[in-house]
């Protein structure tokens, strides 16, 4: 099991400027995550998602996070 706080901590460690929102969709291992970060500026959506996945790679590999619905954007 992974906590919302841990997910936020892992993402903000990789993307220090990020604002992260985490919601449980089903149980504690199906998550909806929204990340707004200036580090995404000029990157494709795929590259943005790859950055977030890299921050959570161990949790995804161990299936502490079984499903991840991800939304990324740059700040206005």
N, CA, C and O atoms as a GROMACS GRO file, in nm:
protein
  304
    1UNK      N    1   0.084  -0.119   0.000
    1UNK     CA    2   0.000   0.000   0.000
    1UNK      C    3   0.088   0.124   0.000
    1UNK      O    4   0.189   0.130   0.069
    2UNK      N    5   0.048   0.222  -0.078
    2UNK     CA    6   0.120   0.348  -0.085
    2UNK      C    7   0.024   0.460  -0.045
    2UNK      O    8  -0.095   0.456  -0.078
    3UNK      N    9   0.076   0.558   0.024
    3UNK     CA   10  -0.008   0.671   0.067
    3UNK      C   11  -0.003   0.784  -0.035
    3UNK      O   12   0.090   0.794  -0.115
    4UNK      N   13  -0.104   0.869  -0.031
    4UNK     CA   14  -0.107   0.987  -0.117
    4UNK      C   15   0.015   1.074  -0.090
    4UNK      O   16   0.076   1.127  -0.182
    5UNK      N   17   0.050   1.088   0.038
    5UNK     CA   18   0.164   1.171   0.077
    5UNK      C   19   0.293   1.120   0.015
    5UNK      O   20   0.375   1.198  -0.031
    6UNK      N   21   0.311   0.988   0.013
    6UNK     CA   22   0.432   0.928  -0.045
    6UNK      C   23   0.438   0.954  -0.196
    6UNK      O   24   0.545   0.984  -0.248
    7UNK      N   25   0.324   0.943  -0.265
    7UNK     CA   26   0.320   0.970  -0.409
    7UNK      C   27   0.360   1.115  -0.435
    7UNK      O   28   0.441   1.143  -0.524
    8UNK      N   29   0.303   1.206  -0.359
    8UNK     CA   30   0.335   1.349  -0.375
    8UNK      C   31   0.484   1.372  -0.350
    8UNK      O   32   0.549   1.445  -0.425
    9UNK      N   33   0.538   1.312  -0.245
    9UNK     CA   34   0.679   1.330  -0.210
    9UNK      C   35   0.770   1.279  -0.323
    9UNK      O   36   0.867   1.346  -0.358
   10UNK      N   37   0.740   1.163  -0.378
   10UNK     CA   38   0.822   1.107  -0.485
   10UNK      C   39   0.820   1.194  -0.611
   10UNK      O   40   0.923   1.215  -0.674
   11UNK      N   41   0.702   1.245  -0.646
   11UNK     CA   42   0.691   1.328  -0.766
   11UNK      C   43   0.759   1.463  -0.745
   11UNK      O   44   0.830   1.511  -0.834
   12UNK      N   45   0.739   1.525  -0.629
   12UNK     CA   46   0.802   1.655  -0.606
   12UNK      C   47   0.954   1.646  -0.590
   12UNK      O   48   1.024   1.743  -0.613
   13UNK      N   49   1.003   1.530  -0.551
   13UNK     CA   50   1.148   1.509  -0.546
   13UNK      C   51   1.205   1.514  -0.688
   13UNK      O   52   1.311   1.573  -0.710
   14UNK      N   53   1.135   1.453  -0.783
   14UNK     CA   54   1.179   1.449  -0.923
   14UNK      C   55   1.150   1.582  -0.994
   14UNK      O   56   1.228   1.627  -1.078
   15UNK      N   57   1.037   1.643  -0.960
   15UNK     CA   58   0.991   1.768  -1.024
   15UNK      C   59   0.965   1.872  -0.914
   15UNK      O   60   0.850   1.890  -0.873
   16UNK      N   61   1.069   1.940  -0.868
   16UNK     CA   62   1.057   2.028  -0.751
   16UNK      C   63   0.953   2.140  -0.763
   16UNK      O   64   0.898   2.184  -0.661
   17UNK      N   65   0.925   2.187  -0.884
   17UNK     CA   66   0.828   2.297  -0.898
   17UNK      C   67   0.684   2.248  -0.904
   17UNK      O   68   0.591   2.329  -0.915
   18UNK      N   69   0.664   2.117  -0.897
   18UNK     CA   70   0.532   2.062  -0.925
   18UNK      C   71   0.429   2.082  -0.814
   18UNK      O   72   0.460   2.089  -0.695
   19UNK      N   73   0.304   2.091  -0.860
   19UNK     CA   74   0.187   2.087  -0.774
   19UNK      C   75   0.120   1.954  -0.808
   19UNK      O   76   0.088   1.926  -0.923
   20UNK      N   77   0.099   1.872  -0.706
   20UNK     CA   78   0.050   1.735  -0.729
   20UNK      C   79  -0.079   1.712  -0.654
   20UNK      O   80  -0.092   1.747  -0.536
   21UNK      N   81  -0.175   1.652  -0.723
   21UNK     CA   82  -0.302   1.614  -0.663
   21UNK      C   83  -0.319   1.463  -0.684
   21UNK      O   84  -0.301   1.413  -0.795
   22UNK      N   85  -0.353   1.392  -0.576
   22UNK     CA   86  -0.369   1.246  -0.584
   22UNK      C   87  -0.506   1.209  -0.528
   22UNK      O   88  -0.546   1.254  -0.421
   23UNK      N   89  -0.578   1.126  -0.603
   23UNK     CA   90  -0.707   1.074  -0.558
   23UNK      C   91  -0.708   0.922  -0.576
   23UNK      O   92  -0.656   0.870  -0.674
   24UNK      N   93  -0.768   0.854  -0.480
   24UNK     CA   94  -0.788   0.710  -0.494
   24UNK      C   95  -0.909   0.686  -0.583
   24UNK      O   96  -1.016   0.742  -0.558
   25UNK      N   97  -0.891   0.605  -0.685
   25UNK     CA   98  -1.003   0.570  -0.773
   25UNK      C   99  -1.072   0.445  -0.718
   25UNK      O  100  -1.195   0.439  -0.709
   26UNK      N  101  -0.991   0.347  -0.683
   26UNK     CA  102  -1.043   0.219  -0.633
   26UNK      C  103  -0.936   0.161  -0.542
   26UNK      O  104  -0.825   0.131  -0.586
   27UNK      N  105  -0.968   0.147  -0.416
   27UNK     CA  106  -0.868   0.099  -0.323
   27UNK      C  107  -0.756   0.201  -0.309
   27UNK      O  108  -0.773   0.318  -0.342
   28UNK      N  109  -0.642   0.156  -0.261
   28UNK     CA  110  -0.528   0.247  -0.247
   28UNK      C  111  -0.424   0.227  -0.355
   28UNK      O  112  -0.319   0.292  -0.352
   29UNK      N  113  -0.450   0.137  -0.451
   29UNK     CA  114  -0.350   0.112  -0.554
   29UNK      C  115  -0.395   0.154  -0.694
   29UNK      O  116  -0.322   0.135  -0.791
   30UNK      N  117  -0.514   0.212  -0.706
   30UNK     CA  118  -0.564   0.269  -0.832
   30UNK      C  119  -0.576   0.420  -0.810
   30UNK      O  120  -0.663   0.466  -0.736
   31UNK      N  121  -0.488   0.494  -0.874
   31UNK     CA  122  -0.478   0.637  -0.844
   31UNK      C  123  -0.504   0.726  -0.966
   31UNK      O  124  -0.472   0.690  -1.079
   32UNK      N  125  -0.562   0.842  -0.938
   32UNK     CA  126  -0.575   0.951  -1.035
   32UNK      C  127  -0.478   1.058  -0.988
   32UNK      O  128  -0.493   1.111  -0.878
   33UNK      N  129  -0.379   1.090  -1.070
   33UNK     CA  130  -0.277   1.187  -1.031
   33UNK      C  131  -0.273   1.300  -1.134
   33UNK      O  132  -0.268   1.276  -1.255
   34UNK      N  133  -0.276   1.422  -1.084
   34UNK     CA  134  -0.261   1.541  -1.168
   34UNK      C  135  -0.133   1.612  -1.125
   34UNK      O  136  -0.111   1.637  -1.007
   35UNK      N  137  -0.048   1.643  -1.223
   35UNK     CA  138   0.078   1.709  -1.194
   35UNK      C  139   0.090   1.833  -1.281
   35UNK      O  140   0.081   1.826  -1.404
   36UNK      N  141   0.109   1.947  -1.217
   36UNK     CA  142   0.133   2.073  -1.287
   36UNK      C  143   0.277   2.112  -1.255
   36UNK      O  144   0.312   2.131  -1.138
   37UNK      N  145   0.361   2.125  -1.359
   37UNK     CA  146   0.502   2.152  -1.334
   37UNK      C  147   0.563   2.236  -1.446
   37UNK      O  148   0.536   2.213  -1.564
   38UNK      N  149   0.645   2.330  -1.409
   38UNK     CA  150   0.714   2.413  -1.509
   38UNK      C  151   0.817   2.330  -1.585
   38UNK      O  152   0.854   2.366  -1.697
   39UNK      N  153   0.864   2.220  -1.526
   39UNK     CA  154   0.959   2.131  -1.595
   39UNK      C  155   0.899   2.070  -1.722
   39UNK      O  156   0.973   2.021  -1.807
   40UNK      N  157   0.768   2.072  -1.736
   40UNK     CA  158   0.701   2.016  -1.853
   40UNK      C  159   0.703   2.109  -1.974
   40UNK      O  160   0.671   2.068  -2.085
   41UNK      N  161   0.740   2.234  -1.951
   41UNK     CA  162   0.735   2.333  -2.059
   41UNK      C  163   0.819   2.288  -2.178
   41UNK      O  164   0.937   2.256  -2.164
   42UNK      N  165   0.757   2.285  -2.295
   42UNK     CA  166   0.824   2.247  -2.418
   42UNK      C  167   0.834   2.097  -2.442
   42UNK      O  168   0.885   2.054  -2.545
   43UNK      N  169   0.784   2.017  -2.348
   43UNK     CA  170   0.788   1.872  -2.363
   43UNK      C  171   0.657   1.818  -2.417
   43UNK      O  172   0.550   1.873  -2.390
   44UNK      N  173   0.666   1.711  -2.493
   44UNK     CA  174   0.545   1.645  -2.541
   44UNK      C  175   0.473   1.580  -2.423
   44UNK      O  176   0.531   1.562  -2.317
   45UNK      N  177   0.348   1.546  -2.443
   45UNK     CA  178   0.270   1.479  -2.339
   45UNK      C  179   0.336   1.347  -2.299
   45UNK      O  180   0.339   1.312  -2.181
   46UNK      N  181   0.388   1.275  -2.396
   46UNK     CA  182   0.456   1.148  -2.367
   46UNK      C  183   0.577   1.172  -2.276
   46UNK      O  184   0.595   1.099  -2.179
   47UNK      N  185   0.658   1.271  -2.307
   47UNK     CA  186   0.776   1.302  -2.225
   47UNK      C  187   0.735   1.347  -2.084
   47UNK      O  188   0.801   1.312  -1.986
   48UNK      N  189   0.628   1.424  -2.075
   48UNK     CA  190   0.578   1.466  -1.944
   48UNK      C  191   0.541   1.344  -1.860
   48UNK      O  192   0.579   1.334  -1.743
   49UNK      N  193   0.467   1.253  -1.920
   49UNK     CA  194   0.424   1.133  -1.849
   49UNK      C  195   0.544   1.045  -1.812
   49UNK      O  196   0.547   0.986  -1.704
   50UNK      N  197   0.644   1.038  -1.900
   50UNK     CA  198   0.762   0.958  -1.871
   50UNK      C  199   0.836   1.011  -1.748
   50UNK      O  200   0.890   0.933  -1.670
   51UNK      N  201   0.838   1.143  -1.732
   51UNK     CA  202   0.902   1.201  -1.613
   51UNK      C  203   0.830   1.157  -1.485
   51UNK      O  204   0.894   1.122  -1.386
   52UNK      N  205   0.698   1.160  -1.489
   52UNK     CA  206   0.621   1.118  -1.371
   52UNK      C  207   0.639   0.969  -1.346
   52UNK      O  208   0.659   0.927  -1.232
   53UNK      N  209   0.631   0.889  -1.452
   53UNK     CA  210   0.650   0.744  -1.437
   53UNK      C  211   0.788   0.713  -1.378
   53UNK      O  212   0.802   0.623  -1.295
   54UNK      N  213   0.890   0.788  -1.419
   54UNK     CA  214   1.025   0.763  -1.367
   54UNK      C  215   1.032   0.794  -1.217
   54UNK      O  216   1.108   0.731  -1.144
   55UNK      N  217   0.953   0.890  -1.172
   55UNK     CA  218   0.950   0.921  -1.028
   55UNK      C  219   0.883   0.811  -0.948
   55UNK      O  220   0.911   0.793  -0.829
   56UNK      N  221   0.795   0.736  -1.013
   56UNK     CA  222   0.716   0.633  -0.945
   56UNK      C  223   0.754   0.491  -0.989
   56UNK      O  224   0.679   0.396  -0.965
   57UNK      N  225   0.870   0.475  -1.055
   57UNK     CA  226   0.903   0.347  -1.119
   57UNK      C  227   0.905   0.230  -1.022
   57UNK      O  228   0.857   0.122  -1.056
   58UNK      N  229   0.959   0.248  -0.903
   58UNK     CA  230   0.965   0.137  -0.807
   58UNK      C  231   0.826   0.097  -0.759
   58UNK      O  232   0.795  -0.021  -0.744
   59UNK      N  233   0.742   0.197  -0.736
   59UNK     CA  234   0.605   0.171  -0.688
   59UNK      C  235   0.521   0.104  -0.796
   59UNK      O  236   0.436   0.020  -0.765
   60UNK      N  237   0.544   0.141  -0.922
   60UNK     CA  238   0.474   0.076  -1.032
   60UNK      C  239   0.525  -0.066  -1.053
   60UNK      O  240   0.446  -0.158  -1.076
   61UNK      N  241   0.656  -0.085  -1.045
   61UNK     CA  242   0.715  -0.218  -1.066
   61UNK      C  243   0.671  -0.317  -0.957
   61UNK      O  244   0.648  -0.434  -0.985
   62UNK      N  245   0.661  -0.269  -0.834
   62UNK     CA  246   0.622  -0.356  -0.723
   62UNK      C  247   0.471  -0.371  -0.712
   62UNK      O  248   0.421  -0.448  -0.630
   63UNK      N  249   0.399  -0.298  -0.796
   63UNK     CA  250   0.252  -0.292  -0.797
   63UNK      C  251   0.193  -0.234  -0.669
   63UNK      O  252   0.078  -0.261  -0.635
   64UNK      N  253   0.273  -0.154  -0.597
   64UNK     CA  254   0.215  -0.073  -0.489
   64UNK      C  255   0.115   0.023  -0.552
   64UNK      O  256   0.013   0.058  -0.492
   65UNK      N  257   0.146   0.064  -0.677
   65UNK     CA  258   0.049   0.136  -0.761
   65UNK      C  259   0.016   0.040  -0.874
   65UNK      O  260   0.101   0.009  -0.958
   66UNK      N  261  -0.108  -0.006  -0.876
   66UNK     CA  262  -0.150  -0.103  -0.978
   66UNK      C  263  -0.199  -0.034  -1.105
   66UNK      O  264  -0.174  -0.081  -1.216
   67UNK      N  265  -0.270   0.079  -1.087
   67UNK     CA  266  -0.322   0.154  -1.201
   67UNK      C  267  -0.302   0.303  -1.175
   67UNK      O  268  -0.321   0.351  -1.064
   68UNK      N  269  -0.261   0.374  -1.280
   68UNK     CA  270  -0.234   0.517  -1.266
   68UNK      C  271  -0.297   0.593  -1.381
   68UNK      O  272  -0.257   0.579  -1.497
   69UNK      N  273  -0.397   0.675  -1.347
   69UNK     CA  274  -0.456   0.767  -1.444
   69UNK      C  275  -0.384   0.900  -1.425
   69UNK      O  276  -0.390   0.959  -1.317
   70UNK      N  277  -0.316   0.946  -1.528
   70UNK     CA  278  -0.226   1.059  -1.515
   70UNK      C  279  -0.266   1.174  -1.604
   70UNK      O  280  -0.297   1.157  -1.722
   71UNK      N  281  -0.266   1.294  -1.545
   71UNK     CA  282  -0.290   1.418  -1.619
   71UNK      C  283  -0.175   1.510  -1.587
   71UNK      O  284  -0.144   1.534  -1.470
   72UNK      N  285  -0.110   1.563  -1.692
   72UNK     CA  286   0.001   1.657  -1.671
   72UNK      C  287  -0.026   1.786  -1.747
   72UNK      O  288  -0.092   1.786  -1.851
   73UNK      N  289   0.026   1.896  -1.692
   73UNK     CA  290   0.014   2.025  -1.760
   73UNK      C  291   0.118   2.121  -1.706
   73UNK      O  292   0.178   2.099  -1.601
   74UNK      N  293   0.138   2.229  -1.781
   74UNK     CA  294   0.228   2.334  -1.735
   74UNK      C  295   0.147   2.442  -1.666
   74UNK      O  296   0.028   2.459  -1.695
   75UNK      N  297   0.209   2.517  -1.573
   75UNK     CA  298   0.134   2.623  -1.504
   75UNK      C  299   0.098   2.736  -1.601
   75UNK      O  300   0.167   2.758  -1.700
   76UNK      N  301  -0.010   2.806  -1.570
   76UNK     CA  302  -0.052   2.921  -1.653
   76UNK      C  303   0.030   3.043  -1.622
   76UNK      O  304   0.009   3.148  -1.683
   0.00000   0.00000   0.00000
